[in-house]
Amino acid sequence: MKDVTCSNKDRTYPDPKCITHIGGSYWLHTKWEAINNIKTGRESYCVNVKGHRVMVIVKTSNGNDYLTTEPDHTEENNLLQLPNC
């Protein structure tokens, strides 16, 4: 499992579909790499939110896959709160 500590965003797309990359210590994956890794079970990702691990998941909207986090104490996508990579 990889700990996600940063995310790049393209603000020309609406939240949460604006995530273009996720990264951590010494690694950076495009959203397509991460989506493929999650869907195939090759890799899993999590975000540390106030001491709790929240899993990164794939959701689909209008036929388009995007990265988000499992529901936790907030309805916001925790990936959007991370600093840029």
Phi, psi and chi 1 to 4 in degrees:
 res  aa     phi    psi   chi1   chi2   chi3   chi4
   1 MET       -  133.7 -179.6  177.6  -46.4      -
   2 LYS  -102.3  135.3  -68.7 -169.1  177.5  -68.5
   3 ASP   -85.4  122.1  -72.3  -44.4      -      -
   4 VAL   -89.8  122.8  179.9      -      -      -
   5 THR  -119.7   -4.2   57.6      -      -      -
   6 CYS  -153.6  160.1   63.3      -      -      -
   7 SER  -150.8  142.4   64.2      -      -      -
   8 ASN   -99.4  143.4  -70.4  -15.2      -      -
   9 LYS  -127.9  144.0  -60.0  117.6 -173.9  133.5
  10 ASP  -111.5  100.3  179.2  -10.5      -      -
  11 ARG   -72.7    1.9  -66.5  -64.5 -177.8  178.0
  12 THR   -76.7  -12.1   61.2      -      -      -
  13 TYR  -104.7  150.3  -66.2   96.8      -      -
  14 PRO   -71.6  150.2   25.0  -31.7      -      -
  15 ASP   -62.2  145.7  -65.4  -17.8      -      -
  16 PRO   -92.6    9.4   34.8  -35.2      -      -
  17 LYS   -74.5    0.4  -62.2  174.5 -165.9   75.6
  18 CYS   -80.9   -8.2   67.7      -      -      -
  19 ILE   -66.6  122.6  -58.0  -67.4      -      -
  20 THR  -107.5  -28.7   61.8      -      -      -
  21 HIS  -147.0  151.6  -64.3   76.9      -      -
  22 ILE  -127.8  150.5   58.2  173.4      -      -
  23 GLY  -152.4  174.3      -      -      -      -
  24 GLY  -156.5 -156.5      -      -      -      -
  25 SER   -64.9  109.6  -64.6      -      -      -
  26 TYR    68.8   22.3  -53.5  105.4      -      -
  27 TRP  -148.6  152.7   63.7  -87.4      -      -
  28 LEU  -150.1  125.2 -179.6   69.3      -      -
  29 HIS  -118.9  141.4  -68.2  172.1      -      -
  30 THR   -68.8  163.3   67.4      -      -      -
  31 LYS   -61.9  -33.2   74.2  174.7  179.6 -179.8
  32 TRP   -69.4  -38.5  -58.3  116.7      -      -
  33 GLU   -62.6  -46.3  -70.4  172.6  -49.4      -
  34 ALA   -64.4  -44.0      -      -      -      -
  35 ILE   -60.5  -46.0  -73.1  168.7      -      -
  36 ASN   -62.5  -43.9 -174.5   53.0      -      -
  37 ASN   -61.4  -42.0  -73.6  -16.7      -      -
  38 ILE   -67.4  -47.3  -67.5  168.1      -      -
  39 LYS   -64.0  -34.8  -75.9 -175.4  157.9 -173.4
  40 THR   -89.2   -7.9   61.7      -      -      -
  41 GLY    78.8   10.2      -      -      -      -
  42 ARG   -69.4  -34.7 -174.2  176.5  -50.3  132.6
  43 GLU  -150.5  152.1 -169.7   68.8   71.3      -
  44 SER  -126.9  157.8   59.0      -      -      -
  45 TYR  -134.0  149.9  -55.0   88.3      -      -
  46 CYS  -144.1  158.6   69.5      -      -      -
  47 VAL  -119.1  137.4  178.0      -      -      -
  48 ASN   -88.2  115.7 -173.8  -24.2      -      -
  49 VAL  -119.4  105.4  179.1      -      -      -
  50 LYS    51.6   45.3  -63.2 -179.6 -177.9  175.7
  51 GLY    84.4    1.0      -      -      -      -
  52 HIS  -116.1  137.8  -60.5  -76.9      -      -
  53 ARG   -81.7  128.5  -78.6 -171.3  161.5  179.6
  54 VAL  -119.6  125.4 -179.8      -      -      -
  55 MET   -74.2  142.4  -62.9  -58.5  -63.0      -
  56 VAL   -84.7  132.6  176.0      -      -      -
  57 ILE  -130.0  168.2   58.8  173.6      -      -
  58 VAL  -106.1  130.6  176.6      -      -      -
  59 LYS  -122.1  161.9  -76.2 -162.9  170.4 -176.4
  60 THR  -125.3  134.2  -56.4      -      -      -
  61 SER  -135.6  124.2  175.4      -      -      -
  62 ASN    52.7   37.5  -63.9  -35.4      -      -
  63 GLY    81.2    3.3      -      -      -      -
  64 ASN  -111.2  126.6  -63.2  -52.3      -      -
  65 ASP   -77.9  145.2  -71.5  -19.6      -      -
  66 TYR  -149.6  162.7   64.7   94.2      -      -
  67 LEU   -94.6  139.7  -62.8  170.5      -      -
  68 THR  -152.3 -175.3 -172.3      -      -      -
  69 THR  -116.1  157.0   51.8      -      -      -
  70 GLU   -59.9  154.2  -72.6 -177.1  -30.9      -
  71 PRO   -60.1  138.5  -20.4   30.2      -      -
  72 ASP  -138.0 -147.4   59.1   -6.3      -      -
  73 HIS   -69.0   -9.9   65.0  -80.3      -      -
  74 THR  -127.3  153.0  176.9      -      -      -
  75 GLU   -87.2   -5.7  -68.2 -174.6   22.1      -
  76 GLU   -75.1  151.6  -66.9 -176.8   20.4      -
  77 ASN   -75.4  112.5 -179.9  -12.1      -      -
  78 ASN   -60.8  -24.0  -65.3  -58.0      -      -
  79 LEU   -64.5  -30.0  -65.6  173.0      -      -
  80 LEU   -71.3  -19.5  -64.0  173.5      -      -
  81 GLN   -87.6  -10.1  -51.6  -50.5  -45.4      -
  82 LEU   -77.4  153.4  -63.7  174.3      -      -
  83 PRO   -68.6  160.4   24.2  -31.8      -      -
  84 ASN   -65.8  149.0  -73.3  -26.2      -      -
  85 CYS   -76.3      -  -62.6      -      -      -
